[in-house]
Amino acid sequence: MTITFGLDTFGDMQSDDQGNPITAAQTIRNLVEQAVFADQLGINHFNIGEHHRDDFAVSAPDSVLAGIATRTKQITLGSGVTVLSSDDPVRVFQRFSTVDALSNGRAEITAGRGSFIESFPLFGYDLQDYGNLFEEKLELLVELLKERPVTWAGQLRAPLNNQEVYPKSESGAIPLRVGVGGTPESVVRAARLNLHLALAIIGGDPARFAPFAQLYHQAMSEFGHASKSISIHSPGYVAETDEEAIETHWPNHFAMFGRIGRERGWAPMTKDHFLQEVQYGSLYVGSPETVAKKIAYAVKSVGANRFDFKYANGPQTQAQLMRCLELYGTKVIPIVRDLLA
């Protein structure tokens, strides 16, 4: 099985070595260094998410990717995800075709609805249109990425009539994935539009997503398309030993999910629940050997051909993140390749 390996980050606000918060500006500069290091390690993909709140530094991933593009040579640069429902597909195309130019053809878009809703009031969208906004805008973005004159009309955006959009990419083809959280309708939509599928698996046994992969292949065939890539996005942290990874990551995981949980009315996060997810679920926390075995299991269970590791989770330090990247690139990936050979 041929598999590629990526990294995902939402640009979580970091802390310094003494545990004090650092600025969003420094977090973004640190993120660029992480991407440069990932490129040097030979990792295949680097994806940056979009948020509009104070615990994440990145609200404009394409701007950060443009900076990274000028300092890297081979790594694919993508969003993870572009919150398309509250964005404009024309501007998304223009920004990513610009990243594509700066990177010599390494840009990739992952479109999704996102797991937060702050962007809707921020940009003047009605949450009652949540589903329709994404459906319409995704269909328009698909047309724009054909890089031909576009004629399109919907209910929630002004129509386009034989409209050219610039700049064109040199290759004429920027890849588009759809981020899916686990609904059959989202999987079938991706197949109908002939798009790559990115499964966000952030809890539970990854094997439970195998039916979605099977549905994708079936739907692609029914729509007359050849199946494209299926990727997995899951969070974790790699350290020298299981114990070190768990004890280092737990406070950051608790800080991040504790806040989100309070906002959403979830039960308080406990360490027992965290450990259960580490052992049996989709938290890839441990030594290189432990994490590699879990990735190999997930990839085989789902039938995926790409794994994107969300390595930044909560207020970590730059040293912790860089060491995690080093272990992922130099130890985890080779072990997974061996296990899947």
N, C-alpha and C positions, 0 to 999 in steps of 0.2 A: 504494500500500500504506500503510495506517495503522499506525504503529508507535509504541509508547511506550518511554520510556527510564527505567531505574532505576539505583540504586547499591547495591552489596552491600559489607558489611564484617563481618569476624569480630571486630572490636575488637582487632586486633593490638596488642600492647604497643608503645608509642611511645618515641622518644628525644627529648631536647631538642636545641637547636641546636648544642650542643657534642658530641653523640653519646653522652651519658650516658642510661641508662634512666630513665624517669619511672615514677611509681606507677600501679597499676591504676586507682585512684580518679581521677587526673588524666586518664588515657587515656579513661575513661568520660565525664568532663566535656567533654573535647575532642571526643569522638564526638557528643555532643549538639549542640555548636556546628557540627559538620560537617553534621548533619541540618538544622539551622536554615538554614544557608547554602544547602543543596541546595533547600530549600523556596523560598527567596528567588529562586533561579535558575530556578525553574519546572520542575525535574526531576520526573518523574511518581511515582517509587517510591523508597522507602528501606528496605532490608532488613538486618537484623542477625542474624548467626549465633550459634550456641550451642556453647561449648567448656568443658572443665573441666580446664584445664592452665595452666601459668604463662606461656606465651607469648601468651595471649589474655586480655583483660580481662573479657570478657562471658560469664557463665554463665547469666544470666537475661535474655534479650533482651526479653521482654515488659515487664520492669520499666524497662529503658532506654527502650523505645518509649513507655511511659506518660509518662515525663518529657518526651520529645520531643513527644508529642501536645499538651501544654499550651503549647508554644511555636511550633507550626507551624499553617498554615492550610489547605493544599491537598494536600500530598504524601501519597500512600498509605504507610502504615507497616506493615511486615511482618517476619516472621522469615525467616531464610535460612541454615539451616533450623531448625525445631523438631525436636529429636531425639525423635520420637514413641515409638520403641521403649522408651525408658527414662523416659518421662513418663506422666502419667495423662491420658487424653483429656478427662475431666470438668474437671480443673483447667486444661488447655489452653483449653478452651472458655470457662471462667469468666474466665481472665486476659485473653484476647483480646476478649471481650465488654466487659470493663472498659476496655481500650485503645480499643475502638470507641466507647464512651461519651465518653471523654476527648477523642477526636479528632473527634467529630461524624461518625462513620461511615466513618473512613478506615483501619480495621484490615484486615489480610489475613494469612492463615496459609500458610506453606509447610512442609509436613511432609516429613520425610526420615529415612533411617536414619543419616545422618551418616557422615563419613569417619574418625572416631576412635571408640574404644571405651571411653574413660575413664569415661563415664557409667554403664556397665553394673555394674561392681563398686561404684561410688560409691553407686548407688541400690538395690543388692541384686538385680540381674538376672543371669540365667545366659546367657552368650554362646551356649550351645547352642540357646537359644530365639530367636536373633537374627532370623530370618526370620518366624517365627510371631508374635512380639511385634508386629512392625510391621504385619503383615497384619491381625491382630485389632484392634489399636488404631486403625488407619486406618479400618476399617469402622465402629467405634464412633464415631469423631470425625465421620464423614460423617453418621451418624444424629443426633448431638448438634447439628450445625449446621443441621438442619431446624427446630430450636427448638420441637419438639413433645414430648409425653411419650415416653420411650424405653424400649422393652423389648428387651433384648439379652442374649445369653449367649455366652461363649467359654470357652477352656480355661485361660487364663493371667491372668484378672482376674475379680473377683466380678461376678455378673450384675446387671442393672438391670431392674426390673419396673415399667413404667408410670411411670417416674421423670421428674419435671420438674427442669430444671437452670437455675439463675439466676446472674447477671442475663441477661435476654433483650436482644438488640440492638434498637435502635429500628427498623432496616430489616428485621430478621428474616432477614438474609442476610450472613454474613461469608464472603468468597471463600476458597477452599481450593485451593492448588496442591500438586502432588506433585513433589518434587525427584528427578530420575532421572539416574543416572550413565551409563546406556548399556546396559541389558539389555532385550530384547524383553518379558520377563515384567513388568517394572516399567511399561513403556509400556502394555501391555494392561490391567494392573490399574488404571492411571489412567483409561483409557477405560471400563472396566467400571463404575467408581464415578462416572463422569461428572464428572471433575475437570480443572482446568487442568494443563498439562504444563510443567514447568520443567527444561530440559536443562542439566546441568552439563558444560560443554565446557572442560576445563582443559588440553588438549593435542591436538596434531595438527590436521589440516585440518578446520575445522568442517563442511565438506560431507559428511564421512563420517557425520554424524548425520542427513542427509536421509532415509535409510530409516526411522529411528525416527519422524520426523514423518509420513511416509507411512503407517507402521503405525498410528500414533495415529488419523489420519483414517479409515483403513479400519476399525479396531476400533470407533471411536465410531459409525460408520454401522451396523456389524453389531449393536451393542448398542442401536441406536435413538436415539442421542443426536446432537445437533448439535455439531460440533467447537467447542471452546473455545480459549482462547489458548495458544500455544506460545511460551515464552520461552527465551532463552539466557543463561546465567551464565558469564562468562569474566573472567579477571584481566588487569590491565594498569596502565599509568601514563602520563599525558600530561604533556609539558613543551613548551617553545617549539619545540625542534628534536628531530629523531630522536636526534642524538648526545647531547644533554643528557638526554633521557629514558632512554636506554640506560645511560649512565654513572652516572646518579643511582639508577636502579632496580636495577641488577645487584647491588650489595652487599646490598641489602635482600632481594632474591630469593634470593641465595646463603645469607644467614643463615637465612631461613625454611625453604627446602627442604633446606638442608644438615642442619639439625637433624632434620627429619622423615625425611629419607633415612637418616640414621644409625640412627634408631630402627627403621626398617623394613627395613634391610639393602640399600638401593638403592646403586647405584654413585655415587661422588661427583659432585656437580653441577659441570659445567664451563661456562666462558663460551661456548665454541663451541656447546654444546647450547642454552644460553640464547638465543644469537643465531639459531640455526636456528629455534627456536620463535617468536621475535619476527618473523622474516622469513616463515616458511611456516606456522606453527602458530597456536595460540590464546592467545598472549601479545600483548596489545594495547598495546604499548609504542612510543611515538613522538610525533611532532608531532601537532597536531589533524588535519591533513590525512591523515597516515598512518593514524592510529587510525580516523578516520571511514571511510576506504576499506575497511579490514579489517572494520569493523562492517557496512557495507553489503553486503559480499561474504558475510559469515556469515549475515545475515538473509535475503538472497535465496537462498543455497544451501540453507538449512534450511527456508525458508518460515515463519520465525518472525514474530511481530508484536510482540515485546517484547525488549529487550536490557538486561540488568542487568550493569553494569560493576563488577567487584570491584576497587575503587580502592585499598584498603588492603592492603598485602602486606609483612609484615616490619616492622622497627623504624624506621618513617619519622617525620619530624618533623611537627608540626602545620602549619607553613608549607608544606611540600611537599604535604601532603594538600589543604590549602585551595586552593593554586594549581592542583593537578590537577583538583579539583572545578570551579573557575572555568573552566578551559579546556574541560572536558567539557561544561559547561552552556552556555557562550557561543559556543563554536566547533565542537566535535565534533558535537553534536546538530544544529545547523543545517545543517552540511555533509552529514551522513547523510540528513537530510530532502530536501535538494536532489538527492542522488545517487539516492534512491529515488523521486523524483517522476516 
